[in-house]
Amino acid sequence: SPAFSGPTTTGGSSQSIQGPKRLTREECETKGRSLLPSISSDPDIMSCAGSVSDKCCGAVRRQLGKGGPLYGCNCHGGFVQEAVQQAPEFVRAVIYEALAGCSVSC
């Protein structure tokens, strides 16, 4: 018999394999606060200040995209705007530009 024969179901129950779950708004707020120091010092995130490049978008997707620590947080109405308001004023436009230019879907 092969070492792995694939998924099986027992007892008549069917199980589906699900991908990562989007965070709730409350989870986003808690996790966002705890991750802020590491996100704000990430050199790939910092590259967004220069341009919305592949490097910048890769970092944005790594945080907000499927499987990222903040997956789905950009889907909560007003969450991103509230989070951006916590950033220094001079960097807010850069953040919005990166979010729009990198097209992270909900």
Secondary structure, DSSP 4 states (H G I P E B T S, - for coil): --S-------TT-------PPPPPHHHHHHHHHHHHHHHHT-HHHHGGGT---HHHHHHHHHHHSTTSTTTTGGGSTTHHHHHHHTS-HHHHHHHHHHHHHHT---
